[in-house]
């Protein structure tokens, strides 16, 4: 059985044939320049600085006073995201206005909790959940302190369909303009999900190399053949994408399922107790919003949304997960893996979540090992370019757009 034809974002039933999405993409990409400090610095300032970033889900902040802190190594900043007493979600620099210490300490780049106020334990300056400076010990000894002007420094933050976005530039583009065609169609989807796992790791790999690893399904049949041996079916042995929506910045695709997939005994038992999570195949799509599996493709596993420049969002029937790649320097990146599932109804759902959490962690370790091998191979200088197939279109798109934004030839 032949692979389904590629469908484009601009396609309309009965309308004219849309332009070829691969026109202008380069299937041979120079890599030597991608490992230089000059390239890294240009990318951070011209690509990463103006972008919006997915930093969480509103369900990560379940009640007033809930907060989490995320360290972003790309900009050397620590971000405090909190739900205030008024229910609003806000973000601030996690930096005390007195001497610059982190107000909330972080371990492994993250912290979370619930508190109506935060006190910096260096000198006791205290801030409300809305970011205002509440108290200053020995305040009469400060000649120039005006508490009304010295709250935590805010960060541009907006919420769309249950997802929290942050922007670290001074005058960001409106979020809806940034999201473009992805700004609608997800209502009631992400807001139904709760976090079931989160882990991060710093890897010795350039951010492009790290992002490459999560920008195609070509590798899964080979790299993950032991941990997920039955992802591909006989009708689509290399897991070609049946649907591709390629936009100016972002990309959305559908990932095919194996219609003959048979769960291992343990997986089958656990998913019979709870909802089917990855990698089990769900055939009931009635719970999906219009923007997920938008064409109703069957057999369907999940969608991938690549939010430029550094986030891959995998949207399944009862779950979604994100991989965020933060550049640290030209040879190192921080990867953050977050997994969510529809809110558990009973112990069976919790057992299913535990299974998929363990499996995804094991699969991710294979990806991490591979990207560090690629880094070493490219650093050796043995090759100066990489060759990309049509199924690696997301890599071609990202490399071309980054070069355009930084003015590279």
N, C-alpha and C positions, 0 to 999 in steps of 0.2 A: 504494500500500500504506500503510495507516494505521500511525502510530507504535505501538509496543508499550505496553501499559498500565503505569502507574507501579506498582512493587511497594514495599511498605513494610517497615520493619524488623520490625514486629510481625505481619506477615502469615504465616499458616500454611495449607497446603493443606487445603481443606475447612472451614477455621475461619471464624469470624465476620469480617465486613468490618471492617478496622481503621479507626481514626479518620482523618479527613482531615489529612494532615501540614501542609497550608497554613493550617489554621484558626488564627487568632490572629496569623499573620504579617502584617506591614504592607507593602503594595505601594507606598506613598508614604512616603518617609523624608526627614525634615528634615536638611539638611546644614550649615546655618550654624553650629549649635552644635558640629558635629564638628570644626571648624577652630579652636576656641578653645584657649587654654593651659589653662583650667580643665578642659575635657573631656579633654585629653591627660593631665594629671596624674592625674585620677581613674581613667582607664583603666589607666595604668601601675601604680598602687597596688592597685586593686581587681580588675583583670582579669589583667594580666600577672604581677604579683608572685606570686600563689599558683599559677600554672599550671606544668605540666611541659612541657619542650621537647625535641624531637628534635634532638640535636646531632651525631650521627654513627652510624657503623656499626662493629661490632667488627672488620671487615676493614680499617678505617682504622688499626688498631693490630695489625699482623700478628705481632708478636713481643714478647717481654719488652723493656721499655725504649722501645717505640714510643710516641709522644705526638703530640698536636696541640693547638694553642692557638687559641681562638676569642674574639674581642672582641665583647661584647654591648653595643651603645651604649645600649639601652633602660635598662639599670641601671648604665652606666658601669663595667662589670667586664670582666675578662679571665679566661677559663676555661682551665685546663690539664687536659687529659684524658690519662691515661697508663695503660698496661698495666704493672703491677709485676712484680717478679721471681717472684711467686707466681701470675702469670697473671691476677690480678684487675684489673678496670677501675675506676679511681677518678678523681675530678675535684677540683680545688683552685682557689682563687683564685690567679691568677698574680701574687702580690704578696709581695715579700720582707718578712720580719718585722722587719728592721732599720730601714729608712727608707721602705719602701713602694714602691720601684721595681718595675717588672715584672722578674721573674726571667728570663723568656724574651722578648726583644723580638719584636714582631709587625710585619709589613709588610702594609698593606692589611687589617688586622684579622685576620691569620691567620699561623700558623707550624706547622711539623711537622718531625719528625725521629726519631731513635732515640738514646737516651742513658740509662744507668743512674742518672745524677745530673744536677743542674742547679745552676749557680753564677751568682749575681747578680754581674755585672761592675762594680757600683758599689763594693762593699766586700768582695766575695769570699765572702759567706755561701753555703753549699752545702747542697743538699737532695737526699735520696734519691728514687728513683722512687716510693716509697710515701709521700712527703710529709714525712718526718721531717727535722729540722735535723741535718745531718751534721757540719758544722764551722763555726767562727767564727774568722776570723783575729784574733790578739791578744786571745783570749778572756779572759785574766786581767785585762784593763782594764775589763771590764764587771762591775758589781757585782750586777746583778739578772737576768742572763741564765741561764735554765735551759733547756738545749737540748731536754730531754724535753717541754717545754711550748710550744715555739715552732716547731713544724712549720708547713708551709703550711696555710692555713685550708681545711678540706674543704667541698665542695659536695655536696648530696644527689644521688646518681647511682644509676641502676638500668639493667639491660639486659633487654630483652624481645625475643624472637625475632630476636636479632642487631642490634637497634637500641639506641643509647645515649641515655638520657633524663637530663636534669638539671633540678633545681628550685632556685630561688634564695631561697625563703622559709625561715623558721626551722623551722616544723613543717608540712611538706607533707602533703597528702592522699596515701594510698597510691597508687602508680602504677596498679595494676590497677583501683582504684576510679575513678581519673581517666580511664583509657582506656575503662572500661565495656565495651560490647559489642565493642570493638576489641582487647580484651586477649588474644584467642586466635584461632586459625585461620590463623596466618601461619608456622607452623613450617617450617623448611627453605627459606624463600623469601628473605628479606633476607640470611641468612647465606651464601647462594650468590653474592652479588653483590660486585663490587669497584668502587671509584670510578674513573670514566673522565674526569670533568671537574668543575671547581669554579670558579666566579667570583662575585664580589660587586660591587655598585655602590651608591653613595649617590645617591638620587634626590630631586628637589624635589617631593615628594608626601606627603600625609598617609598614615599606615599603612593606614587604611580604604580610601582610594582605591587604594593599591598592592595590597592584598589583594583588592579588588573585581575587579581585572584577571585574577586567577587563580581566580575563584570561579564562573565560568560559561563555557559553550562557545558562547554566543550570538554573541560577537564574532569567533570564529575564521573564520567564513565570509567576513567582510568585511575585518577587519584583516590577516589572514594570507592573503589571496586570491592574493598573488603568490608568497610563499615556500612555502605549502602549499595549492595550489589545488584539490586533489582529496580533501580530508578528508570532505566531505559527499557522500552518494549521492542518487540520485533518489528513493529510498524514504524519505529523512529529510533533506530539504534544509537544515534549520536545526539539525540535530544534537540533537534532543530526547533527553533522558535516558530510557532504557528502564527503569532500576532506580534507586530512591532509597531509601536507608536513612537516616532522619533520627532521630538520638538526642538526648539531653538537651543534650550539648555538641557532639558531632562529627557529621559527615555522611559517608556513603560512597555513591558512585554508580557506575554503569557508563556508559562512554562508547561510543557505537556506532561501528563501523567502516563504511566505504564498501565494500559487497561487490563493487563494480565498480572498486575502486582499481587503478590501473596505475602502477607505479613509473616515474619518469623513468629513462632509459637508464643513467646513472651509478649511481643508487641501486640499480637492479635488478642491475647487475653486481657491485657491492660486497656486497649482501646475498645473492647467490648464492655468494659466497666465505665468508661468515660467517653468524651468526645474524641473523634479521630483527629489527631494532630500529626505533624510531619513525622515520617514520610508516608503515612497511610493515605489512601486515595478516598476522597469524599465525592459522592455523586449528587448530593443534594445541594444546590446552589441558591435555594430560596432565601437564604439569610444574607446574601451578598448585596451591597449597594451597586448602583449603576457603574461606578468607576473600577470595580474589581471584576476581572474576567468579563470585560465590557461586551465582548462579542458572544458570550455564552459558549466558548469553545469546549469541546469534549474530545478526548479525555483531558481534564485539566488538573494540574497539581497546585500551582500558585502563580501569582503575578510577581514580577520584579519591577520596582520603580527605582531608577537611578536618579537621585536628586543631586544635581551637579553642585559642587564638585566631588563630594566625599562620602555620600551616604547611599547605601543600598537598602531598600525596604522590600521585604518579602511579604506579600499579602496572601494568606491562605483562607480557607473557609472558616476555620475556628481559631486561627492564630495569625500573628504577624511577628516578624523579627526584623531588627535593624543591625547593620554593620556600619560603623562610622570610623573613618580613617583620618586621624589627625597627624599632619607632618610635625615631626620634632626637629629634625635637621635633614640634611640632604641624604643621610643614610639610615635614619631611624624614624619610626612611626609608632603611634599609639592606636591600637584597635580596640573599639568598644563594641561588645556584642550584647544586645538587649533582646529578650524574647517575651512575648505577651500571648495570652490566650483568653478566650471568652471566660468571664468570671465563673469560677467553679461553683457547681450546684451541690456537689456531694464529694465523698471520699474517692469515688471512682474517677472523677475529673482530676483530683489532686494526684492520684497515682499515674494517670496518663500524662500529666504535666511533668512529673518527676522523670518518667521514661524519656520523653522528648528532650528534656533539659540535659540529661546525661548523654544522649546520642549526639545532640548538637555540639556539646563541648568536645566530644571525641572527634567528630568530623572537622571542627575548627582547627584542632591541633594538626591535622594533615595539611590544611591550607597554610598554616603558619610555617611549618617546616619547609614547604615548597617555596614560599616567597623568599625565605632567607637563602635558600639554594640559588634562586634566580638572582638575588642581589650579588652573591659571590661570583656567579657566572658572568654577570655583566661587568662587575668591577675588574675582572681578570683582563678585560680588553680583547678577549678572543673574538667577539663579534661586535659590530658597530650598529646593527639595526635588528629589528624584530619583524617577522612576517605574520600578518593577521588575516584570518579567513573572514568570510561574510558573517559567520556566526560570532565573530569577535567585533561586531559593529560598534558595541558600546565603548570598547577601547579606542577604536578609530575615531569615534565622535569626540570622546573626551580629549585625546591628544591634540586633535585639530583645533578644538575650541580653546584649549589652554594656550596653544601657540598663538592663536589669533588675539587673545586677550593680553598676552605679554609682549606682543609685537615680534615674535620669533618667525623666522622664515621656514 
